[in-house]
């Protein structure tokens, strides 16, 4: 069993597991941090941005893709754990010769589609007159200014996919539900489990009858909106692959939400605007819920909240229909029947308004001061670019970063100098190291596999020995483009014994509680399932019509006889011989045992502890009689 | 002998009070717990004394499964769990869990408040009963206990309707509940994978009907409504609050919009709006079209359909009213029916199946003079139309589902005996499987022969597989091993490994036979002759002549020696182990025949 590690990003994993003749890709996250190397794509032509020295506006969007460690067309299935971890799907399903199936939950697919749609929309609405790719040539790249000069694997950076590719990629997904058992080629069974991190987010169990691999990716033990994490089903794993822990292990999400609210209130009260760069789904639901409870007490009820995204409406609508995937509290609301999320009420009371973009209706409704939620969190494209340009010059305004995926300082770099306040409140609800060690104690996997980043403290906090995975035996770590051989010894495989065969078995008790039965059967293997059927009856002789050839009689040496075990007590053996009409029996003692002589039949039987040797004339009847008498004392295996 | 036993307590050769007991591999499961609309005495609930005679329900049953929220499938649930007493788990889908208590409360109100029945379940009992419910998601495998697992499939019949697979080890039963094999205006079609259950228990409401295309039925329906409204008549459509009602509302809503009709459409009781709300929140359970477009337009927000007020029934002019319940057996639909029945301009459209004994059934079977309470006779002059909109599979659909699931046996419930008989024959002919149709209280027993899963050591399996994947029909190859049974752990290992694991030594049994040959030559030459003879006969075997003068065939050793007394005779010592017995004994008999003369 091998693990091919295609991504070095611990929260955007992409691993390929080879297990029992199946090739399973676990997630295909898209590392978009390379976009930080590019200039923002403004919605309005900005002379400032295009004249910044040292930055190139030429090349548009590029994303990190996978290395060619493995032929991706051999991947049988892709398992998706949450909507953030499927953003590279179109690159794989559309450009690698992939012909398999993708498995994901319905919310993952629907929200994943929204994220991709938003991304494509953001990129496509600011078309570029020209694009450059020659700089990716190593000789030229060397001459470029930092950080481009130092960027690794630029040849794997790709243009953004199109909506057509997105649709085609999503059509290859088969929807699954939590705890659904999915058979892969009869060899392996995969099961998604609730991971508690996002709507429809899942961990996966990959198991055969005797081996179990758990894939944990993006899990949360905090009570937010999704269904709680299913921990019990992860127990008894041989290997647990652990990815997607919190990116900000030192920040407490609850504290961050509090800080978010108070900073937001402070800015608005002072007449400033608040900009929240965010994804169109996920934490935004929790933020809106907090604000729903907070705005009246904070006296913000007259402040408009705007949610601007090409998929804002869809995201808000979709969140209300996935009752099955929500936490218990929200499920009970549906029984009333009421919408599970309070943002329905915010919309109804006109406190929250959503728009596809800043064009159109928004420009008529726009009132300041206000709070704007919009993408993209990298500040490189999307409507957020416009608001940065618009509000950046005033110190009354605040931008609050809640998404932990991008370094906020780097994100802000092209907008410097900035007068607006910048608050960093990263909210990452994924497992922290304390929760991980508790989880590992609870589910006790035999081996843990994780990205190398988790086996040492973060570089910036190298003294914090508590910010790493601590388990016994030590976790196996992987880095990008590595192949790990997982410590696994497969010893058994499931096989079915047909009832007719089972009926014919004769078990005998060897020790108390342990019984044995010898089995001679025909093995049938179909679709990776093994079945034992009773041996066929010996064919009836054809009645002499056919001419017999000598070779017809030759027995097949592959017909195996059982092994024997036990020992033969001489006295009883002699008595038995006498009972069966042998007379004139002599017994001689030897160094290791006895020799029984049947003088009349000129036969000699050597009996030792672990062997019996019958030496006789060529008299088949006699030999068979003696054999059966000997076998009476022995056990067959 | 393991077996599966099925006993319908309700819905055996009948429609109503569905309740089927299934015993599979020692587990007892109750499928549905419904009431009968045609009775208001003891017969309205299934006869649970069948179980309670021998003990408590909770001790006997491992779980209860409810397929959907129609009262003939869940109406007896509070009576069963709170009054007879059952504390085990009750499984149903989330929409069923949401809607079921509302319909039960509705039913209770009609029974207690309107009919004044004593000894009926209370509101509190409905609540307590629902606390025992565990929600099941589609395709999720729910482990009821270590051995018993259940899995829900989409059934399409109403919002949240599901078929259930009940599985213990390799034995399984599928219960369809009510299902629909064609998608309609708001729900998708039922689907099941090729799960090959030992038994498929299917409903057979429309066992003999092959319905014309849905489009035609819809057009007919709209035409009739349109004509009646045009001539100023009133249309009454008795429906159940959830299900068909929503489909017909969508149909009328789009028609009204397209044609630009002005006549009002009403929907009775406050339940409606709430019901529509459930549909909005459970969008993933509706059909693909609605799911795709719900963001732009939620189909369950109606513009033309308004809430009904009792006073509207007497207002003049045309109107269309959806009123509950659907079989005209009580409540508002019956009240309106009595008001409008006398006018031939009006029309009542029955969009679903009516159980015997209900007013709906009576007028559909042509009765035009109805005896009402207080010996009143109601003359029916209004037009009575029947439009099969019930979302049950028709005969074609049932056959299609049987084909999809590929069961070993089929059992029919939820239908009329005569029609079942016809379908039974058809199924037996077409699929060559046995088909049963037990009456209530009658038990069907099916012997099963489950295979036994054991673990085979990979070494043994690979050794066997290495010899070629396909067994040769002419020369069957046998896998030989030892099955070690320890507690409930069964492992098949090679004999050597079994001996080793148990700490036993092998006992070698060896035979040596003396074969006398007439041969005057030297022993060495005899050996050479034996070698060449065997080599020519045994072409498929490994025959070797060793340097020490002995000959081997596979592991069988042949040595030539001089006879102690007769120099013209040589003695061949043929020696083999018990494991090579066939070949050894064959060789001795072959050698006994003598060697061919040297040419």
Interface residues (C-beta under 8 A of the other chain):
Chain A: X106 X176 X177 X178 X179 X180 X181 X191 X209 X210 X313 X314 X317 X318 X320 X321 X322 X323 X324 X331 X334 X335 X337 X339 X340 X490 X491 X492 X493 X494 X495 X496 X497 X498 X499 X500 X502 X505 X507 X510 X511 X513 X514 X515 X516 X517 X518 X519 X520 X521 X522 X523 X524 X525 X530 X531 X532 X535 X536 X550 X551 X553 X554 X555 X556 X557 X558 X559 X560 X561 X562 X563 X564 X565 X566 X567 X609 X610 X611 X612 X613 X614 X615 X616 X617 X618 X620 X623 X627 X630 X631 X634 X637
Chain B: X94 X97 X98 X135 X137 X138 X139 X140 X141 X142 X170 X274 X277 X278 X280 X281 X282 X283 X284 X294 X295 X449 X450 X451 X452 X453 X454 X455 X456 X457 X458 X461 X464 X465 X467 X469 X471 X475 X476 X477 X478 X479 X480 X481 X482 X483 X484 X485 X486 X487 X491 X492 X495 X496 X498 X499 X502 X504 X505 X506 X507 X508 X509 X510 X511 X512 X513 X514 X515 X516 X537 X538 X539 X540 X541 X554 X574 X578 X579 X580 X581 X582 X583 X585 X586 X588 X589 X592
